[in-house]
Amino acid sequence: MMLVMVILLFGGVALGFLWRRGLLSILLISCAIAVGFGLCLGDWSFLHSASYFWRNAIYMTLTIGGYFTMVVLPTVAGTVAGYFLRQGICRR
């Protein structure tokens, strides 16, 4: 999973570096890419019978929190870093 985080971080840096429009549009696109990638990568079959409500609630909380920490956060951070890196290079 660490490799996925590194790939998404550097993919976000490349995307932010190559994007020529505003920061908000690239953040929306990078979040959409990260969410789509995470849904394809993750196992979201946590809906079992109602008797397992607490187990499912804990599992959903951990899964969604871990998902945002390990997939969306590196992608967005890399995108912002790449965007500002391009802005800094273009000013010189």
NUVO-724277 format. One record per atom (N, C-alpha, C): residue number from 1; residue in one letter; atom name; z negated, x negated, y negated. Coordinates in steps of 0.02 Angstrom, whole numbers, always signed. Atoms other than C-alpha are relative to their C-alpha. Layout:
N
k / r / a / c3 / c1 / c2
NUM / A / CA / Z / X / Y
...
REM end
This chain:
92
k / r / a / c3 / c1 / c2
1 / M / N / +0 / -41 / +60
1 / M / CA / +0 / +0 / +0
1 / M / C / +0 / -43 / -63
2 / M / N / +0 / +45 / +57
2 / M / CA / -27 / -148 / -114
2 / M / C / +71 / -20 / -19
3 / L / N / -69 / +18 / +13
3 / L / CA / +156 / -193 / -96
3 / L / C / +35 / +57 / -38
4 / V / N / -28 / -57 / +35
4 / V / CA / +203 / -17 / -153
4 / V / C / -20 / -1 / -73
5 / M / N / +24 / +3 / +69
5 / M / CA / +96 / -38 / -309
5 / M / C / +36 / -55 / -39
6 / V / N / -34 / +55 / +33
6 / V / CA / +177 / -206 / -350
6 / V / C / +73 / +18 / -13
7 / I / N / -69 / -21 / +9
7 / I / CA / +352 / -137 / -323
7 / I / C / +7 / +51 / -56
8 / L / N / -2 / -50 / +52
8 / L / CA / +316 / +13 / -433
8 / L / C / -16 / -29 / -69
9 / L / N / +16 / +32 / +63
9 / L / CA / +238 / -96 / -568
9 / L / C / +61 / -37 / -28
10 / F / N / -58 / +38 / +24
10 / F / CA / +388 / -212 / -579
10 / F / C / +61 / +44 / -10
11 / G / N / -53 / -48 / +12
11 / G / CA / +508 / -66 / -562
11 / G / C / -10 / +35 / -67
12 / G / N / +15 / -30 / +65
12 / G / CA / +421 / +15 / -710
12 / G / C / +13 / -48 / -57
13 / V / N / -14 / +50 / +52
13 / V / CA / +432 / -148 / -809
13 / V / C / +76 / -4 / -12
14 / A / N / -73 / +4 / +7
14 / A / CA / +619 / -158 / -774
14 / A / C / +28 / +63 / -34
15 / L / N / -23 / -62 / +31
15 / L / CA / +645 / +25 / -819
15 / L / C / -18 / +3 / -74
16 / G / N / +19 / +0 / +70
16 / G / CA / +547 / +9 / -980
16 / G / C / +37 / -52 / -41
17 / F / N / -36 / +53 / +35
17 / F / CA / +637 / -152 / -1024
17 / F / C / +72 / +20 / -14
18 / L / N / -70 / -18 / +8
18 / L / CA / +810 / -76 / -1001
18 / L / C / +10 / +65 / -38
19 / W / N / -6 / -65 / +33
19 / W / CA / +774 / +93 / -1082
19 / W / C / +9 / -9 / -75
20 / R / N / -15 / +9 / +70
20 / R / CA / +846 / +110 / -1257
20 / R / C / -24 / +57 / -44
21 / R / N / +23 / -56 / +40
21 / R / CA / +770 / +274 / -1313
21 / R / C / -75 / -5 / -11
22 / G / N / +71 / +0 / +17
22 / G / CA / +592 / +323 / -1361
22 / G / C / -47 / -7 / +60
23 / L / N / +51 / +12 / -52
23 / L / CA / +432 / +289 / -1265
23 / L / C / -17 / +64 / +38
24 / L / N / +19 / -62 / -33
24 / L / CA / +393 / +472 / -1228
24 / L / C / +50 / +19 / +54
25 / S / N / -50 / -19 / -50
25 / S / CA / +556 / +503 / -1137
25 / S / C / -4 / -45 / +61
26 / I / N / +5 / +45 / -56
26 / I / CA / +536 / +348 / -1029
26 / I / C / -64 / +12 / +40
27 / L / N / +61 / -16 / -36
27 / L / CA / +357 / +396 / -987
27 / L / C / +9 / +61 / +44
28 / L / N / -13 / -60 / -40
28 / L / CA / +413 / +568 / -929
28 / L / C / +44 / -17 / +60
29 / I / N / -44 / +19 / -55
29 / I / CA / +551 / +492 / -823
29 / I / C / -37 / -42 / +51
30 / S / N / +36 / +43 / -48
30 / S / CA / +438 / +360 / -747
30 / S / C / -53 / +40 / +38
31 / C / N / +47 / -43 / -36
31 / C / CA / +306 / +491 / -705
31 / C / C / +36 / +42 / +52
32 / A / N / -39 / -40 / -48
32 / A / CA / +439 / +599 / -622
32 / A / C / +21 / -43 / +59
33 / I / N / -19 / +45 / -55
33 / I / CA / +501 / +450 / -521
33 / I / C / -60 / -16 / +44
34 / A / N / +60 / +17 / -39
34 / A / CA / +324 / +402 / -469
34 / A / C / -25 / +59 / +41
35 / V / N / +23 / -59 / -37
35 / V / CA / +277 / +580 / -420
35 / V / C / +47 / +14 / +58
36 / G / N / -48 / -11 / -55
36 / G / CA / +437 / +600 / -319
36 / G / C / -7 / -52 / +55
37 / F / N / +10 / +53 / -49
37 / F / CA / +411 / +433 / -234
37 / F / C / -64 / +10 / +39
38 / G / N / +64 / -12 / -33
38 / G / CA / +230 / +474 / -197
38 / G / C / +2 / +59 / +48
39 / L / N / -5 / -58 / -44
39 / L / CA / +273 / +643 / -123
39 / L / C / +40 / -18 / +63
40 / C / N / -38 / +21 / -59
40 / C / CA / +402 / +562 / -9
40 / C / C / -41 / -47 / +44
41 / L / N / +39 / +51 / -36
41 / L / CA / +281 / +423 / +40
41 / L / C / -63 / +29 / +32
42 / G / N / +65 / -25 / -22
42 / G / CA / +120 / +524 / +59
42 / G / C / +4 / +54 / +53
43 / D / N / +7 / -54 / -50
43 / D / CA / +61 / +644 / +192
43 / D / C / -39 / +56 / -33
44 / W / N / +31 / -54 / +37
44 / W / CA / +25 / +807 / +103
44 / W / C / -12 / +61 / +44
45 / S / N / +12 / -56 / -45
45 / S / CA / -5 / +914 / +258
45 / S / C / -75 / +11 / +11
46 / F / N / +73 / -8 / -4
46 / F / CA / -188 / +947 / +219
46 / F / C / -21 / +73 / +3
47 / L / N / +17 / -71 / -2
47 / L / CA / -181 / +1137 / +229
47 / L / C / -8 / +23 / +72
48 / H / N / +16 / -24 / -67
48 / H / CA / -267 / +1186 / +390
48 / H / C / -33 / +68 / -6
49 / S / N / +33 / -65 / +3
49 / S / CA / -374 / +1338 / +429
49 / S / C / -54 / +1 / -53
50 / A / N / +49 / -8 / +53
50 / A / CA / -500 / +1407 / +305
50 / A / C / -69 / -27 / +19
51 / S / N / +65 / +25 / -20
51 / S / CA / -648 / +1347 / +408
51 / S / C / -11 / -74 / -19
52 / Y / N / +5 / +69 / +20
52 / Y / CA / -612 / +1170 / +354
52 / Y / C / +5 / -9 / -76
53 / F / N / -8 / +0 / +72
53 / F / CA / -625 / +1210 / +169
53 / F / C / -29 / -62 / -33
54 / W / N / +32 / +57 / +33
54 / W / CA / -748 / +1074 / +119
54 / W / C / +33 / -65 / +19
55 / R / N / -35 / +60 / -21
55 / R / CA / -661 / +942 / +222
55 / R / C / +67 / -6 / -36
56 / N / N / -65 / -1 / +35
56 / N / CA / -495 / +993 / +145
56 / N / C / -9 / -14 / -75
57 / A / N / +12 / +11 / +72
57 / A / CA / -569 / +995 / -32
57 / A / C / -14 / -74 / -13
58 / I / N / +15 / +72 / +9
58 / I / CA / -639 / +819 / -12
58 / I / C / +63 / -41 / +12
59 / Y / N / -61 / +36 / -16
59 / Y / CA / -477 / +759 / +67
59 / Y / C / +51 / +7 / -57
60 / M / N / -47 / -10 / +55
60 / M / CA / -372 / +836 / -73
60 / M / C / -21 / -41 / -61
61 / T / N / +25 / +37 / +57
61 / T / CA / -482 / +758 / -207
61 / T / C / +13 / -75 / +8
62 / L / N / -11 / +71 / -12
62 / L / CA / -474 / +585 / -129
62 / L / C / +74 / -17 / +2
63 / T / N / -71 / +13 / -6
63 / T / CA / -289 / +598 / -91
63 / T / C / +34 / +1 / -68
64 / I / N / -32 / -5 / +65
64 / I / CA / -237 / +655 / -264
64 / I / C / -25 / -54 / -47
65 / G / N / +26 / +54 / +41
65 / G / CA / -353 / +532 / -351
65 / G / C / +28 / -68 / +19
66 / G / N / -29 / +63 / -23
66 / G / CA / -293 / +388 / -244
66 / G / C / +74 / -4 / -14
67 / Y / N / -72 / -2 / +15
67 / Y / CA / -113 / +443 / -268
67 / Y / C / +14 / -19 / -72
68 / F / N / -10 / +17 / +70
68 / F / CA / -126 / +436 / -457
68 / F / C / -20 / -72 / -15
69 / T / N / +22 / +69 / +11
69 / T / CA / -219 / +271 / -450
69 / T / C / +50 / -50 / +27
70 / M / N / -41 / +50 / -34
70 / M / CA / -100 / +185 / -331
70 / M / C / +75 / +8 / -11
71 / V / N / -71 / -11 / +8
71 / V / CA / +69 / +262 / -374
71 / V / C / +20 / +11 / -73
72 / V / N / -20 / -18 / +67
72 / V / CA / +78 / +338 / -547
72 / V / C / -24 / -51 / -51
73 / L / N / +28 / +47 / +49
73 / L / CA / -35 / +217 / -642
73 / L / C / +39 / -65 / -5
74 / P / N / -39 / +62 / +7
74 / P / CA / +60 / +56 / -598
74 / P / C / +70 / +12 / -29
75 / T / N / -67 / -15 / +26
75 / T / CA / +227 / +139 / -634
75 / T / C / -1 / +11 / -75
76 / V / N / +4 / -13 / +72
76 / V / CA / +175 / +203 / -804
76 / V / C / -21 / -63 / -38
77 / A / N / +21 / +62 / +33
77 / A / CA / +86 / +40 / -849
77 / A / C / +58 / -50 / -4
78 / G / N / -58 / +44 / +1
78 / G / CA / +240 / -60 / -800
78 / G / C / +53 / +23 / -48
79 / T / N / -50 / -28 / +46
79 / T / CA / +353 / +56 / -899
79 / T / C / -20 / -14 / -72
80 / V / N / +24 / +13 / +68
80 / V / CA / +247 / +40 / -1056
80 / V / C / +5 / -75 / -16
81 / A / N / -4 / +72 / +11
81 / A / CA / +238 / -149 / -1035
81 / A / C / +72 / -23 / -10
82 / G / N / -70 / +17 / +7
82 / G / CA / +426 / -163 / -1012
82 / G / C / +29 / +24 / -66
83 / Y / N / -24 / -27 / +63
83 / Y / CA / +459 / -52 / -1162
83 / Y / C / -22 / -43 / -59
84 / F / N / +25 / +41 / +55
84 / F / CA / +349 / -154 / -1278
84 / F / C / +25 / -72 / +4
85 / L / N / -30 / +66 / -8
85 / L / CA / +418 / -316 / -1205
85 / L / C / +69 / -1 / -30
86 / R / N / -66 / -5 / +29
86 / R / CA / +593 / -260 / -1251
86 / R / C / -3 / +6 / -75
87 / Q / N / +8 / -7 / +72
87 / Q / CA / +534 / -207 / -1423
87 / Q / C / -17 / -67 / -33
88 / G / N / +19 / +65 / +27
88 / G / CA / +455 / -378 / -1450
88 / G / C / +57 / -50 / +1
89 / I / N / -57 / +46 / -5
89 / I / CA / +610 / -472 / -1393
89 / I / C / +55 / +20 / -49
90 / C / N / -53 / -24 / +45
90 / C / CA / +730 / -364 / -1495
90 / C / C / -17 / -14 / -73
91 / R / N / +19 / +12 / +69
91 / R / CA / +632 / -396 / -1656
91 / R / C / +13 / -72 / -21
92 / R / N / -9 / +72 / +16
92 / R / CA / +656 / -584 / -1645
92 / R / C / +70 / -17 / -11
REM end
